[in-house]
Amino acid sequence: MEHRLVPHPRSATLGASFDVFARAELIGAGTVRFEYRLTGDVAKVAIPARQPSRHTDRLWERTCFEAFVASSREPGYCELNFSPSTQWAAYEFDGHRLGMRALVLTPPAVAVEQTARELRVTATVELCGLAAAPWPRRVGLTAVIQEQGGGHGYFALRHPREKPDFHDAEGFAVLLDGSAR
């Protein structure tokens, strides 16, 4: 199921210019496919140039699509970042922004398609520990959209805080099978 991401109130002007849609789909015992679609005047978006796919930190400072995956019974979660450059990052946390460390995984397959009216980023990720972890899995689907002029829009399934905070577990609002919580 595809979900429309809503802009944080602090990015309301940017939110009027674009729509962002996302989905998470379990396609194997520990493999998840994430798909993001940004629609609107894509020329107004600062899209990083394509590069060889590799782990790169601080992707959230530019246009980037993110996923947060957590068990419903444990405070820990993982954060996955996918850039239109095809670069990616993966982190584990023990709790809300606590104990951040690199998540060791097989490099995800990141594919990018772009037209004048749409940017689509699809990433397939093997999360090895996913199959053994307690179910169900909750997912937060988010996006940071940087305008050509430098402004940023923060899009998510929900925004439970006054300031954008994609790490807030209240924003992990989709079950891994795609249904809404």
URDAFEN-V295471 format. One record per pair of residues at least 6 apart in sequence whose ideal C-beta (glycine too) atoms are under 6 Angstrom apart, sorted by the first residue. I is the first residue (numbers start at 1). GAP is how many residues later the second one is. D is the distance in whole Angstrom. If there is no record, write none. Layout:
i->I gap->GAP d->D
i->I gap->GAP d->D
//
This chain:
i->1 gap->177 d->4
i->2 gap->19 d->5
i->2 gap->21 d->5
i->3 gap->19 d->6
i->3 gap->154 d->6
i->4 gap->17 d->6
i->5 gap->15 d->4
i->5 gap->17 d->6
i->5 gap->138 d->6
i->5 gap->150 d->4
i->5 gap->151 d->6
i->7 gap->8 d->3
i->7 gap->146 d->5
i->7 gap->148 d->5
i->8 gap->146 d->4
i->8 gap->151 d->5
i->8 gap->156 d->5
i->11 gap->142 d->4
i->11 gap->143 d->5
i->14 gap->139 d->3
i->15 gap->138 d->6
i->17 gap->23 d->5
i->18 gap->20 d->6
i->18 gap->22 d->4
i->19 gap->20 d->5
i->20 gap->18 d->5
i->20 gap->123 d->5
i->20 gap->135 d->4
i->21 gap->16 d->4
i->22 gap->14 d->5
i->22 gap->119 d->4
i->23 gap->12 d->5
i->24 gap->10 d->5
i->24 gap->115 d->5
i->25 gap->8 d->5
i->26 gap->6 d->6
i->26 gap->150 d->5
i->27 gap->6 d->5
i->29 gap->102 d->4
i->30 gap->96 d->6
i->30 gap->97 d->5
i->30 gap->98 d->5
i->30 gap->100 d->4
i->30 gap->101 d->4
i->31 gap->95 d->5
i->32 gap->93 d->5
i->33 gap->91 d->5
i->34 gap->33 d->5
i->34 gap->89 d->5
i->35 gap->87 d->5
i->36 gap->29 d->4
i->36 gap->85 d->5
i->37 gap->83 d->5
i->38 gap->81 d->4
i->39 gap->79 d->5
i->42 gap->77 d->5
i->44 gap->103 d->6
i->44 gap->104 d->6
i->45 gap->18 d->6
i->46 gap->17 d->6
i->46 gap->100 d->4
i->46 gap->102 d->5
i->47 gap->16 d->6
i->47 gap->37 d->5
i->48 gap->14 d->5
i->48 gap->35 d->5
i->48 gap->36 d->6
i->48 gap->37 d->4
i->50 gap->35 d->6
i->50 gap->36 d->6
i->51 gap->34 d->5
i->51 gap->36 d->6
i->53 gap->33 d->4
i->53 gap->57 d->6
i->54 gap->33 d->6
i->55 gap->34 d->6
i->56 gap->31 d->4
i->57 gap->32 d->6
i->59 gap->22 d->4
i->59 gap->24 d->5
i->59 gap->30 d->5
i->60 gap->84 d->5
i->62 gap->84 d->5
i->63 gap->21 d->6
i->63 gap->82 d->6
i->63 gap->83 d->5
i->64 gap->17 d->5
i->64 gap->19 d->5
i->64 gap->80 d->5
i->65 gap->17 d->5
i->65 gap->56 d->5
i->65 gap->78 d->5
i->66 gap->15 d->5
i->66 gap->76 d->4
i->67 gap->13 d->5
i->67 gap->74 d->6
i->68 gap->9 d->6
i->68 gap->11 d->5
i->68 gap->72 d->4
i->68 gap->104 d->6
i->69 gap->9 d->5
i->69 gap->68 d->6
i->69 gap->70 d->6
i->70 gap->7 d->4
i->70 gap->68 d->5
i->70 gap->102 d->5
i->71 gap->62 d->5
i->71 gap->63 d->5
i->72 gap->64 d->5
i->72 gap->66 d->6
i->73 gap->61 d->5
i->75 gap->20 d->4
i->76 gap->18 d->5
i->77 gap->16 d->5
i->78 gap->14 d->5
i->78 gap->25 d->5
i->79 gap->12 d->5
i->80 gap->10 d->5
i->81 gap->8 d->4
i->82 gap->6 d->5
i->82 gap->28 d->5
i->82 gap->39 d->6
i->82 gap->41 d->4
i->84 gap->28 d->5
i->84 gap->37 d->6
i->86 gap->24 d->5
i->88 gap->20 d->5
i->88 gap->22 d->6
i->90 gap->13 d->4
i->90 gap->15 d->6
i->91 gap->9 d->5
i->91 gap->12 d->6
i->92 gap->9 d->5
i->92 gap->11 d->5
i->93 gap->6 d->6
i->93 gap->7 d->6
i->96 gap->71 d->6
i->97 gap->70 d->5
i->106 gap->20 d->5
i->108 gap->15 d->5
i->108 gap->17 d->4
i->109 gap->15 d->5
i->110 gap->13 d->5
i->111 gap->11 d->5
i->112 gap->9 d->5
i->113 gap->7 d->4
i->136 gap->39 d->5
i->137 gap->39 d->4
i->138 gap->34 d->4
i->139 gap->35 d->5
i->139 gap->37 d->6
i->140 gap->31 d->5
i->140 gap->32 d->4
i->141 gap->16 d->6
i->142 gap->14 d->4
i->142 gap->24 d->4
i->143 gap->12 d->4
i->144 gap->8 d->6
i->145 gap->8 d->4
i->146 gap->6 d->5
i->154 gap->10 d->4
i->156 gap->15 d->5
i->157 gap->16 d->4
i->158 gap->13 d->5
i->158 gap->15 d->5
i->160 gap->8 d->5
i->160 gap->10 d->4
i->160 gap->11 d->6
i->161 gap->7 d->6
i->173 gap->8 d->5
//
